[in-house]
């Protein structure tokens, strides 16, 4: 891919990733965040986190299925960092607007309200991934250890989906589609690895 094309695509990615935040800021400035602004901010930051995590998880299966799109790997780190950014905004919304920076209230919520426990768990799983997203960290940890560490993103996505289900009221199916997509993406990895292994076996037998 040409450098100019890559720069253009990355610029568009930045714009797309910042768009939900821009809408929230504009809504706050114009007093147009709905009847419950806190709920609007919470939902937007939470759903954006899950959407970006899902897109980043989709990159590897898509690259394996369509090798011509191997250049997508250049966007995975950016998408992951934006997912952590929105997860942090989501957490800060709870800390500032719901808990009012009350440490005792936050501790009580984390220990007693399971959807908050799961949400904090998801954020903590993303924290070391964001902290080791630099080229320096990759060199320091080594490729294998870095890859093992960053497999936590799968668990973080699962925790995020569970957090979503536990947050909505019983009978609300809003998290269903993101659950199906995340499950399919997680299943795609072992299935693709199995197919690749099965495909390589006849070649190995012929070589013998």
C-alpha positions as CSV (number, residue, x, y, z in Angstrom):
1,X,0.0,0.0,0.0
2,X,1.2,3.5,-0.9
3,X,2.3,5.7,2.0
4,X,-0.1,8.4,1.0
5,X,-3.0,6.0,1.0
6,X,-2.1,4.6,4.4
7,X,-1.9,8.2,5.8
8,X,-5.3,9.0,4.4
9,X,-6.9,5.8,5.8
10,X,-5.3,6.4,9.2
11,X,-6.6,10.0,9.2
12,X,-10.1,8.7,8.4
13,X,-9.8,6.1,11.2
14,X,-8.9,8.9,13.7
15,X,-11.9,10.9,12.6
16,X,-14.2,7.9,12.8
17,X,-12.9,7.0,16.3
18,X,-13.2,10.5,17.6
19,X,-16.7,11.1,16.1
20,X,-18.6,9.6,19.1
21,X,-16.7,11.9,21.5
22,X,-17.3,14.9,19.2
23,X,-21.0,14.2,19.3
24,X,-21.0,14.0,23.1
25,X,-19.1,17.2,23.4
26,X,-21.4,19.0,20.9
27,X,-24.4,17.6,22.8
28,X,-23.1,18.9,26.1
29,X,-22.3,22.3,24.6
30,X,-25.8,22.6,23.0
31,X,-27.5,21.0,26.0
32,X,-28.8,18.2,23.7
33,X,-27.8,15.0,25.5
34,X,-31.4,13.9,26.2
35,X,-33.4,13.7,29.3
36,X,-30.6,11.8,31.2
37,X,-27.2,13.2,30.0
38,X,-25.3,10.9,32.3
39,X,-26.9,7.8,30.9
40,X,-26.3,9.1,27.3
41,X,-22.6,9.5,28.1
42,X,-22.4,6.2,29.8
43,X,-24.1,4.3,26.9
44,X,-22.1,6.1,24.2
45,X,-18.7,5.5,25.8
46,X,-19.5,1.9,26.7
47,X,-20.9,0.9,23.3
48,X,-18.0,2.6,21.5
49,X,-15.6,0.7,23.6
50,X,-17.2,-2.6,22.6
51,X,-17.5,-1.7,19.0
52,X,-13.8,-0.8,18.7
53,X,-12.7,-3.9,20.5
54,X,-14.9,-6.0,18.2
55,X,-13.4,-4.3,15.1
56,X,-9.9,-4.9,16.4
57,X,-10.6,-8.5,17.1
58,X,-12.0,-8.9,13.5
59,X,-8.7,-7.9,11.9
60,X,-6.8,-11.1,12.4
61,X,-9.6,-13.5,11.1
62,X,-10.2,-11.2,8.1
63,X,-6.4,-11.1,7.3
64,X,-6.3,-14.9,7.4
65,X,-9.4,-15.2,5.2
66,X,-8.4,-12.5,2.8
67,X,-4.5,-12.2,2.6
68,X,-4.9,-9.1,0.3
69,X,-6.1,-7.2,3.3
70,X,-3.0,-7.9,5.4
71,X,-2.4,-4.1,5.7
72,X,-5.3,-4.0,8.2
73,X,-2.8,-5.1,10.9
74,X,-1.5,-1.5,10.8
75,X,-4.8,-0.3,12.3
76,X,-5.2,-2.8,15.1
77,X,-3.0,-1.0,17.6
78,X,-4.8,2.3,16.9
79,X,-8.2,0.8,17.3
80,X,-7.2,-1.0,20.5
81,X,-5.9,2.2,22.0
82,X,-9.1,4.1,21.2
83,X,-11.0,1.2,22.7
84,X,-9.1,1.7,26.0
85,X,-9.6,5.5,25.7
86,X,-13.4,5.1,25.6
87,X,-13.3,2.4,28.3
88,X,-11.4,4.9,30.5
89,X,-14.0,7.6,29.7
90,X,-16.7,5.1,30.5
91,X,-15.1,4.3,33.9
92,X,-14.5,8.0,34.6
93,X,-18.2,8.7,33.9
94,X,-19.1,6.3,36.7
95,X,-16.5,7.6,39.1
96,X,-17.4,11.3,38.5
97,X,-21.1,11.3,37.7
98,X,-22.4,8.3,39.5
99,X,-20.1,7.7,42.5
100,X,-19.2,11.4,42.9
101,X,-15.5,10.5,43.6
102,X,-16.7,8.8,46.8
103,X,-14.1,6.0,47.3
104,X,-16.3,4.1,49.9
105,X,-19.2,4.1,47.5
106,X,-17.1,2.8,44.7
107,X,-15.6,0.0,46.8
108,X,-19.2,-1.0,47.8
109,X,-20.4,-0.9,44.2
110,X,-17.4,-3.0,43.0
111,X,-18.0,-5.6,45.7
112,X,-21.8,-5.8,45.6
113,X,-22.9,-4.9,42.1
114,X,-21.8,-7.5,39.7
115,X,-22.0,-5.5,36.4
116,X,-19.7,-2.9,37.9
117,X,-17.3,-5.6,39.1
118,X,-17.2,-7.0,35.5
119,X,-16.8,-3.6,34.0
120,X,-13.8,-2.8,36.2
121,X,-12.4,-6.2,35.4
122,X,-12.6,-5.5,31.7
123,X,-10.8,-2.2,32.2
124,X,-8.1,-3.7,34.3
125,X,-7.5,-6.3,31.6
126,X,-7.1,-3.6,29.0
127,X,-4.8,-1.5,31.1
128,X,-1.6,-3.6,30.6
129,X,-2.4,-3.9,26.9
130,X,-2.5,-0.1,26.5
131,X,0.6,0.3,28.6
132,X,2.6,-2.1,26.4
133,X,1.3,-0.9,23.1
134,X,4.6,0.8,22.1
135,X,7.4,-0.7,19.9
136,X,9.7,-0.3,22.9
137,X,7.5,-2.5,25.0
138,X,7.4,-5.2,22.3
139,X,11.2,-5.2,22.2
140,X,11.5,-5.3,25.9
141,X,9.0,-8.1,26.4
142,X,9.9,-10.0,23.4
143,X,7.5,-11.0,20.6
144,X,6.3,-14.2,22.2
145,X,5.6,-12.8,25.7
146,X,4.1,-9.7,24.2
147,X,1.7,-11.8,22.1
148,X,0.7,-14.0,25.1
149,X,0.0,-10.8,27.2
150,X,-2.1,-9.3,24.4
151,X,-4.3,-12.4,24.3
152,X,-6.0,-10.8,27.3
153,X,-8.0,-8.7,24.8
154,X,-10.2,-11.8,24.2
155,X,-11.0,-12.0,27.9
156,X,-11.5,-8.3,28.1
157,X,-14.0,-8.4,25.3
158,X,-15.9,-11.3,26.9
159,X,-16.0,-9.4,30.2
160,X,-17.2,-6.3,28.4
161,X,-20.1,-8.2,26.8
162,X,-21.0,-9.8,30.2
163,X,-20.9,-6.3,31.7
164,X,-23.3,-5.1,29.1
165,X,-25.8,-8.0,29.7
166,X,-25.7,-7.5,33.4
167,X,-26.3,-3.8,33.1
168,X,-29.5,-3.9,31.0
169,X,-32.8,-4.9,32.4
170,X,-34.0,-8.5,32.2
171,X,-35.6,-9.2,28.8
172,X,-33.7,-6.4,27.0
173,X,-31.9,-8.0,24.1
174,X,-29.8,-5.0,23.0
175,X,-26.5,-6.8,23.7
176,X,-27.4,-9.8,21.6
177,X,-25.8,-8.8,18.3
178,X,-22.5,-7.7,19.8
179,X,-22.5,-11.0,21.7
180,X,-23.0,-13.1,18.5
181,X,-20.3,-11.1,16.7
182,X,-17.7,-11.4,19.5
183,X,-18.5,-15.1,19.9
184,X,-18.1,-15.7,16.1
185,X,-14.8,-13.8,16.1
186,X,-13.4,-15.8,19.0
187,X,-14.5,-19.1,17.4
188,X,-13.0,-18.1,14.1
189,X,-9.4,-18.2,15.4
190,X,-9.3,-21.9,16.4
191,X,-11.4,-22.9,13.4
192,X,-9.0,-21.1,11.0
193,X,-6.0,-22.6,12.8
194,X,-7.5,-26.1,12.5
195,X,-8.2,-25.6,8.8
196,X,-4.7,-24.3,8.2
197,X,-3.2,-27.3,10.0
198,X,-5.5,-29.7,8.1
199,X,-4.5,-28.1,4.8
200,X,-0.8,-28.3,5.6
201,X,-0.8,-32.0,6.5
202,X,-1.2,-33.4,2.9
203,X,1.7,-31.2,1.8
204,X,3.8,-32.6,4.7
205,X,2.9,-36.2,3.8
206,X,3.8,-35.6,0.1
207,X,7.2,-34.2,1.2
208,X,7.9,-37.4,3.1
